[in-house]
Amino acid sequence: MPYSGSMKNILLATLWLLAAAGCALKPTNKFDVFTERAQLPQEEAVHKQNSLEWWYFTGHLRDVKTGEQFGVEYVFFHFNLTGKRDWQMVNFALTDPQRQQFRYDYKVQRLPQLLEPQLPISLSTQKKGQRWTLGGQTGEYVLQGRMADHPGYAINLRTTPHKGLLLHSGTGYENYGDVARAGYYSYPRMSASGTIEVDGKMHEVQGYLWYDRQWNCNSVTNKGIGWDWFSLQLDEPLLTESGRTDPTGAVGHHEIMTYQLFDRNSSRTVSGGTYSGASRGNEVDLQAQDFQLEVLDYWTSPHSRLRYPSKWRLRIPSQEYDLTLTPLVADQELTLKLFAGIKMHYWEGMCRVEGTHHGRPVTGNSYVELTNRGK
């Protein structure tokens, strides 16, 4: 998302609706944290009274016995719009490409007291007797949750960093034009293992997750702001000194994050991203002119009747990438009933990547988020 893989339209909708409901909402960033460079590990902890922040996980997992693949999204939001009252939101989704199924659950709650900074992270919520938790820090996390609205869907995962920390824009602070300046870093590839339950069946899984950490984000609590966000984890065969494919089958891991933020108030688009190469220290800040994103197909939701992009071509000439991203399940739309008679929609889901890098074949996995597709 322009705010990283991550500013959910559902959460922004909650903020707008709280205001519309007569909450005399006057958003403030008085308590937000702005430094020259993100400081680890303390940025992992709750930023007290932060306007809007999150801990956000997406990725592809594979059953170690059957080879079946699954997608997971798991995110905790913390926000305090006036500096007085804390709120929390948790969103949880599982995708099953084999059966073309998508299930999700969520909860928004006002907290009884302000969250205090602590490490390791220890966040939790409950819904209908089911408890969702997030614990850990700096790439090593435990994610546990069981859907309340969809019995038979659950995750129990542990992560360890497969690649190191990625500070976006080199400092861990991303500038979205004059819209906002938000803290933003990622662990773009974390090894994940554990179990997931899908439609009542338990699966032992392994795979990679992408983790985004972001804060200071109340500046986009505006209905005119929307965005598309893409995270890519690419696998490319390594070459020998003679230029041939390594006979051991070894691969190099590359990651890409790009976003497009749409400001309908000014008819302006802000784009950017980050490229992380296979070798440590090979990170490149991507500006709008550095990549081209072309929509190749569309999908219309049978639920909301909204029309979403549903296939993309991503080109990064400076890195010689030409990639195609295709959703593994067309219907990965979330419909959130926030208040009586009020529904919000957005699309977020797992995609497959195919294409070339320096003219050689490359494949990989992606997660894409599309928000504010309404009028």
KEMAR-350074 format. One record per atom (N, C-alpha, C): residue in one letter; x, y, z. Coordinates in steps of 0.2 Angstrom, whole numbers, plus 5000, padded with zeros to 4 digits. Layout:
<recs>
AXYZ
...
</recs>
This chain:
<recs>
M500449945000
M500050005000
M500450065000
P500250124998
P500750174998
P500950185005
Y500550175010
Y500750165016
Y501050095017
S501350075014
S501650005014
S501149955013
G501349915012
G500849855011
G500449865017
S500149925017
S499749915023
S499249955025
M499050015023
M498550045026
M497850025024
K497549985028
K496949955025
K496350005025
N496049995019
N495450045018
N494950035024
I494849975026
I494349955032
I494550005038
L495150005039
L495350045045
L495150115044
L495350145038
L495250215037
L494450225037
A494050175034
A493350185034
A493150195042
T493350155046
T493150155053
T493350225056
L493850255054
L494050325057
L493550375054
W493350365047
W492950415044
W492250405048
L492050345049
L491350335051
L491350355059
L491850345063
L491850375069
L491750445069
A492050485064
A491950555064
A491150565062
A490950535057
A490250545055
A489750525060
A489950485065
A489450465070
A489450515076
G489750575075
G489750625080
G490250625085
C490850595083
C491350595088
C491850655089
A491650705086
A491950775086
A492750755085
L492850715079
L493550695078
L493950745076
K494550755079
K495050805077
K495750775077
P495850735072
P496450695072
P497050735073
T497550705077
T498150735079
T498750695078
N499350725076
N499950685076
N500450705082
K500150745087
K500550775092
K500950725095
F500750655096
F501150605100
F501550565095
D501550575088
D501950535084
D502650545084
V503050495082
V503750495083
V504150505076
F504450555076
F504850575070
F505550575072
T506050535069
T506750545070
T507050545063
E507750555063
E508050545057
E508150485054
R508150425058
R508250365056
R507850315061
A507450265058
A507150215062
A507650185067
Q507450175073
Q507850145078
Q507650075080
L508050025079
L507849955081
L508249935087
P507949895092
P507249865091
P506649905094
Q506849965096
Q506250005100
Q505650025095
E505750025089
E505250045084
E504749985084
E504949925085
E504549865085
E503949875090
A504049905096
A503549915101
A503049965099
V502449965103
V501950015102
V502250085103
H502050125099
H502250195100
H501650225103
K501750245109
K501150265114
K500750325111
Q500150315110
Q499650365108
Q499750385100
N500050335097
N500250355090
N499550365086
S499550405081
S498950415077
S498750355073
L499150315070
L499050255067
L499650215065
E499650155067
E500250115066
E500050035065
W500449995062
W500249925062
W500849885061
W500749815062
W501249765062
W500849715057
Y501149705051
Y500749675045
Y501149615042
F500849565041
F501149505038
F500749475032
T501049455027
T500749425021
T501249375018
G500949325015
G501449275012
G501149215010
H501549175006
H501349105003
H501649055007
L501249005009
L501448945013
L501248875009
R501648825010
R501548765006
R501548705011
D501048665010
D501048595014
D501648555013
V501948535018
V502648505017
V502548435015
K501948405015
K501848335013
K501448335006
T500948375005
T500548374999
T500748424994
G501148474996
G501348524991
G500748584990
E500248574993
E499648624992
E499948694995
Q499748744991
Q499948814993
Q499348854996
F499548895001
F499048935004
F499349005005
G498849055005
G499049125007
G498749145013
V499149185017
V498949215023
V499049285024
E498649325027
E498649395029
E498449405036
Y498949435040
Y498749445047
Y499049505050
V498649555052
V498849615054
V498549645060
F498949675064
F498649715070
F498749785069
F498249825070
F498249905070
F498149935077
H498549985078
H498450025084
H498350095082
F497850135084
F497750205083
F497450245088
N497650305088
N497350355093
N497250415090
L496650435088
L496550495084
L496650565087
T496450565094
T496450625097
T496950625103
G497350575104
G497850575109
G497550555116
K496950535116
K496650515122
K496450445123
R496150415117
R495850345118
R496150305112
D496350245115
D496650195110
D496150145107
W496250135101
W495850085097
W496350035094
Q496049975093
Q496449915090
Q495949885085
M496349865079
M495949825074
M496449765072
V496149705071
V496449645069
V496149625063
N496549605058
N496249575052
N496649515050
F496249465048
F496549395047
F496249365041
A496649335036
A496349305030
A496749245028
L496449195025
L496749135022
L496449125015
T496949105010
T496749095003
T496949025002
D496448984998
D496548914996
D496548914989
P497048914985
P496948914978
P496748854975
Q496848794978
Q496648724976
Q495948724975
R495548754980
R494848754980
R494548824978
Q494948864976
Q494748934975
Q494348964980
Q494548964986
Q494148984992
Q494549044996
F494249084999
F494549145002
F494049155008
R494449155014
R494049165021
R494449225025
Y494049265028
Y494349315032
Y493849335038
D494249365043
D493849385049
D494249445052
Y493849485056
Y494149545059
Y493849575065
K494149615068
K493849645074
K494049715075
V493649765077
V493849835079
V493649845086
Q494049865090
Q493849875097
Q494149935100
R493749975105
R494050025109
R494349995115
L495050015116
L495349985122
L495250015128
P495249985134
P495050015140
P495550055143
Q496250055140
Q496750095142
Q497250105137
L497750155138
L498250165133
L498750105132
L498950085127
L499450035126
L500150065128
E500550025131
E501150045133
E501750015129
P502250045128
P502850015124
P503049955128
Q503249895125
Q503549845128
Q503849795123
L504349765124
L504749715120
L504849655124
P504749595121
P504549585115
P503749615114
I503549615108
I502849635106
I502349585109
S501849605112
S501349565115
S500649595114
L500349575108
L499749605106
L499149555106
S498549565107
S498049515107
S497349545107
T496849505105
T496149525105
T495749465105
Q495149465107
Q494649405107
Q494049425103
K493749375100
K493149375097
K492749315097
K492149315100
K491749255101
K492149195104
G492549215109
G492949155112
G493549135109
Q493749165103
Q494349145100
Q494849205101
R495449185102
R495949235104
R496449245098
W496649305096
W497149315091
W497749345094
T498349325093
T498949355096
T499549365092
L499949415093
L500549425090
L501049435095
G501649405095
G502149415099
G502849405096
G503349435099
G504049435096
G504349505095
Q504949495091
Q505249565089
Q505749545084
T505949595080
T506549595075
T506549535071
G505949515068
G505949455063
G505749395066
E505749385072
E505649325076
E504949335079
Y504449305076
Y503749315079
Y503349255079
V502849255083
V502349205084
V501649225082
L501349195077
L500649225075
L500149165076
Q499649175080
Q499149125082
Q498449155082
G498049125078
G497349145078
G496849095075
R496249095077
R495749055075
R495149095073
M494849085067
M494349135065
M493749115069
A493349165071
A492749165074
A492149155070
D492149195064
D491649195059
D491649135055
H492249095054
H492249045050
H492648985053
P492248945057
P492548885061
P492948845056
G493548815058
G493948775054
G494448805051
Y494648875052
Y495148915049
Y495548945054
A496248925054
A496648955060
A497448955057
I497848985061
I498548985060
I498948985066
N499548945066
N499948945072
N500648945069
L500949005068
L501549005064
L502149045068
R502749025067
R503349055069
R503749075063
T504149135064
T504549165059
T505249175061
T505749165057
T506449195058
T506649225052
P507049275052
P507249315046
P507649275042
H507449275035
H507849245030
H508349295027
K508149355027
K508549415025
K508449465030
G508949515030
G508949565035
G508449615034
L508449665039
L508049725039
L508049765033
L507549795031
L507549835025
L507249905027
L507649955027
L507350025029
L507250055023
H506550065022
H506350105015
H506550175015
S506750195009
S507150265008
S507750265012
G508050205014
G508750205017
G508750235024
T508150265027
T508150285034
T507550255038
G507150215034
G506550195038
G505950245039
Y506050295035
Y505450345034
Y505350355027
E504750345025
E504550355018
E504150425017
N504250465012
N503950525011
N503450515005
Y502750525006
Y502250515001
Y502050584999
G502450614995
G502350674992
G502250724998
D501750764998
D501650815004
D501050785008
V500850725006
V500250685010
V500550665017
A501050635017
A501250615024
A502050595024
R502350585030
R502950555031
R502850505036
A502950445035
A502850385039
A503450345040
G503550315046
G504050265048
G503850205044
Y504350175041
Y504250115037
Y504850075036
Y504850015039
Y505349965037
Y505049895036
S505349845034
S505149785032
S505649725034
Y505449665035
Y505849605034
Y505549575028
P505849585022
P505449565016
P505449495015
R505849455019
R505749375018
R505949345024
M505449315028
M505549285034
M505349215033
S505749165035
S505549095035
S504949085040
A504449045038
A503849035042
A503748965042
S503548935048
S503348865048
S502848855054
G502548805054
G502048785059
G501448755056
T500848775058
T500248735055
T499648795054
I499248775049
I498648815047
I498148765047
E497548785048
E496948745047
E496448775042
V496248735037
V495848765031
V495248715030
D494748745031
D494048705031
D494148645035
G494348655041
G494348595046
G494948545045
K495348555040
K495948515039
K496548545041
M496948505045
M497648535048
M498148525043
H498648575041
H499148565037
H499848595040
E500348555040
E500948575042
E501248615036
V501548675037
V501748715032
V502348745033
Q502648765027
Q503248805027
Q503248855022
G503548915022
G503548965017
G503949025019
Y503749075016
Y504049145017
Y503449195018
L503549235023
L503149295024
L503449355023
W503149405021
W503349475021
W503049515027
Y503449555030
Y503249595036
Y503349665035
D502849705036
D502949775036
D502749805043
R503149855045
R503049895051
R503049965049
Q502449995051
Q502350065049
Q501950105055
W502150175055
W501850215060
W501750285058
N501450335062
N501350405060
N500950405054
C500350375053
C499950375047
C499250405047
N499150445052
N498450475052
N498350525046
S498850545042
S498750595037
S498350575031
V498250505031
V497850485025
V497150465027
T496950495033
T496250485035
T495750525031
N495750515024
N495350555019
N495050505014
K494450515013
K494150475008
K494350485001
G494750535000
G495050544993
G495650504992
I495950474997
I496550444996
I496450364995
G496750334990
G496750264989
G497450244986
W497550174986
W498150154983
W498150084981
D498750064977
D498849994975
D499549984978
W499649924981
W500249904985
W500449834982
F501149824981
F501349764978
F501949744982
S501949684985
S502649654987
S502749594983
L503449584981
L503649524977
L504249494980
Q504149424981
Q504749384983
Q504949344977
L505549354974
L505749324968
L506349274969
D506249214965
D506849164965
D507149164958
E507749164958
E508149164952
E508749124952
P508749074947
P509349024947
P510049064947
L510449044952
L511149074952
L511549054946
L512049094944
L512449074938
L513149064941
T513549014937
T514249004938
T514649064935
E515249064936
E515749114933
E515649114925
S515549054922
S515449054915
S514849074913
G514349094917
G513749114915
G513149064914
R513349004916
R512848954916
R512448944922
T511848914922
T511448904928
T511848854933
D511848874939
D512248834944
D511948764944
P512348714944
P512148644943
P511848614950
T511948654955
T511648634962
T510948654962
G510748694958
G510048714958
G509948774963
A510448804965
A510448864970
A510048924967
V509748954971
V509349014968
V509549074973
G509449134969
G509549194973
G508849224975
H508849264980
H508149284982
H508249364981
H507749394978
H507649464977
H506949484979
E506849544982
E506249564984
E506049634981
I505449654980
I505249714977
I504649744981
M504549804983
M503949834985
M503849894981
T503249904978
T503049964974
T502349984977
Y502250044976
Y501550074978
Y501350134973
Q500750144972
Q500450194969
Q499850224974
L499950284976
L499450324980
L499150374976
F498450364976
F498050414972
F497650464976
D497850524975
D497450584979
D496950614974
R496350594975
R495850614971
R495650694972
N495850714978
N495750784979
N496150834975
S496750804972
S497150844968
S497250814961
S496950754960
S497050724954
S497750704953
R498150684958
R498850674958
R498950604960
T499550574957
T499750504959
T500450514962
V500550474968
V501250474971
V501450404970
S502050384967
S502250314967
S502950314970
G503150254972
G503850234974
G503950164976
G504450144979
G504550074981
G505350064983
T505450004984
T506149984985
T506349914982
Y506949904980
Y507149844977
Y507749814982
S507649754984
S508149724988
S508449664984
G509149674982
G509449614978
G509649554982
A509949504979
A510149444982
A510649454987
S511149504986
S511749514990
S511549564995
R511849555001
R511749605007
R511949675005
G511649725006
G511849795005
G511649814998
N511249774994
N511049794987
N510349814987
E510249874990
E509549894991
E509449964986
V508949964983
V508850024978
V508250054980
D508250124981
D507650164982
D507350174975
L506650154974
L506350164967
L505850224967
Q506050274963
Q505550334962
Q505050314956
A504550364955
A504050354951
A504350334944
Q504850374942
Q505150364935
Q505450304934
D505650264939
D506050204939
D505650144937
F504950144937
F504650084935
F503950104932
Q503650054928
Q503050054925
Q502550004927
L501950014929
L501549964931
L500849974926
E500749924922
E500249914917
E499749864919
V499049884919
V498549844921
V498349804915
L498349734915
L498249694909
L497549664909
D497149664915
D496549634915
D496149664921
Y495449654921
Y495049674927
Y494649614929
W494349624935
W493849584938
W493349624942
T492749604941
T492149634944
T491849594949
S491849614955
S491649574961
S490849564961
P490649504961
P489949484962
P489649504968
H490049524973
H489749544979
H489649624980
S490149664978
S490049734979
S489949764972
R490049734966
R490049754960
R490549804958
L491049814962
L491649854961
L492149824956
R492449854952
R492949834947
R493649844949
Y494049794949
Y494749794952
Y495149774946
P495749804946
P496349774942
P496449704944
S496649654939
S496649584941
S497249554938
K497649594935
K498349564932
K498749624930
W499449614931
W499849674930
W500449654926
R500749704923
R501449704920
R501849754924
L502349734927
L502849774931
L503549774927
R503749834925
R504449834922
R504849884926
I505449864928
I505949904931
I506549914927
P506649954922
P507149954917
P507849954920
S507949994925
S508650004928
S508849934931
Q508449894933
Q508649824935
Q508449764930
E508249784924
E508049744919
E507549684921
Y507049714924
Y506449664926
Y505849684921
D505549624919
D504949624916
D504549574918
L504049584922
L503649534926
L502949544925
T502549484926
T501849484926
T501549454932
L501149484935
L500849464942
L500049444940
T499949384942
T499249354941
T498949324948
P498349354950
P498049324956
P497949254955
L498049214961
L497849144961
L497149124962
V496849174965
V496049174966
V495849234964
A495349244960
A495049304958
A494749344964
D494349304967
D493949334972
D494249334979
Q494649384980
Q494949394987
Q494749464990
E494149484989
E493849544991
E493649534998
L493749585002
L493449585009
L492949635010
T492349615013
T491849665014
T491749665021
L491849725024
L491849735031
L491149775033
K490849745038
K490249785040
K490449815047
L490549875046
L490849915052
L490249945057
F489749965054
F489149995058
F488549965054
A487949975057
A487349955054
A487249985048
G487149955042
G487049975036
G487650005032
I488250005035
I488850025032
I489349965030
K489549965024
K489949915022
K490549945018
M491149915019
M491749945016
M492049885012
H492349895006
H492649845002
H493349855000
Y493749805000
Y494449814997
Y494649744995
W495249744991
W495449674988
W496149674990
E496349614993
E497049594995
E497149524994
G497649504990
G497749434989
G498349404987
M498449344986
M499049314984
M499049304976
C499649314974
C499749314966
C500349284965
R500449254958
R501049224956
R501349274951
V502049264951
V502449314947
V502849264942
E502849294936
E503249254931
E503549314926
G504149304924
G504449354919
G505149344918
T505549394917
T506249394916
T506649444920
H507249434922
H507749474925
H508349474921
H508649524918
H509249524914
H509049474908
G508449464906
G508349424900
G508249344902
R508349334908
R508349264911
R507649254915
P507349194914
P506749174918
P506849184925
V506249214928
V506249224935
V505549214937
T505449174943
T504749164946
T504749194953
G504149194956
G504049214963
G503349224965
N503249244971
N502649254974
N502549324976
S501849344976
S501749414977
S501049424982
Y501049474985
Y500349494988
Y500249564986
V499649574984
V499349644981
V498849664985
E498749734986
E498249764990
E497949824986
L497349824985
L496949874981
L496449904985
T496449974986
T495950004991
T495650064987
N495050084990
N494650134988
N494450134981
R494150084979
R493950074972
R493250094971
G492850124977
G492250154976
G492250214973
K491650244972
K491650314969
K491850364974
</recs>
